[in-house]
Amino acid sequence: MSIDGSGGNLAMDYDEHHRTYGGFVRGAKYLAGLVALILVAMAILLL
């Protein structure tokens, strides 16, 4: 994905922003998977 920084803040570090966003998305995926795993385990063990 390419970003044109000509209209934005020149001090913004777009590469760091992309790394941070990627880490956030990766963490959200792992957390969603963990929650799904916990729910499946609860359904098996408690029902």
C-alpha positions as CSV (number, residue, x, y, z in Angstrom):
1,M,0.0,0.0,0.0
2,S,1.4,3.4,-1.0
3,I,0.7,6.6,0.9
4,D,1.2,10.0,-0.6
5,G,2.5,12.2,2.3
6,S,2.5,15.4,0.3
7,G,-0.8,16.6,1.8
8,G,-0.1,15.3,5.3
9,N,2.3,16.0,8.1
10,L,5.9,15.6,6.9
11,A,7.0,14.6,10.4
12,M,4.8,11.5,10.4
13,D,6.7,8.2,10.2
14,Y,4.4,6.2,7.9
15,D,6.6,3.1,8.0
16,E,6.4,3.0,11.8
17,H,2.7,3.6,11.5
18,H,2.3,0.6,9.2
19,R,4.4,-1.6,11.5
20,T,2.3,-0.6,14.5
21,Y,-1.0,-1.2,12.7
22,G,0.2,-4.6,11.5
23,G,1.1,-5.6,15.0
24,F,-2.3,-4.4,16.3
25,V,-4.1,-6.5,13.6
26,R,-1.9,-9.5,14.3
27,G,-2.6,-9.3,18.0
28,A,-6.4,-8.9,17.4
29,K,-6.4,-12.0,15.3
30,Y,-4.6,-14.0,18.0
31,L,-6.9,-12.7,20.7
32,A,-10.0,-13.6,18.6
33,G,-8.6,-17.1,18.1
34,L,-7.9,-17.5,21.8
35,V,-11.4,-16.3,22.7
36,A,-12.9,-18.8,20.2
37,L,-10.8,-21.6,21.6
38,I,-11.9,-20.8,25.2
39,L,-15.5,-20.8,24.1
40,V,-15.2,-24.1,22.4
41,A,-13.4,-25.6,25.5
42,M,-16.2,-24.2,27.7
43,A,-18.9,-25.7,25.5
44,I,-17.2,-29.1,25.6
45,L,-16.4,-29.2,29.3
46,L,-19.5,-27.5,30.7
47,L,-22.3,-29.0,28.7
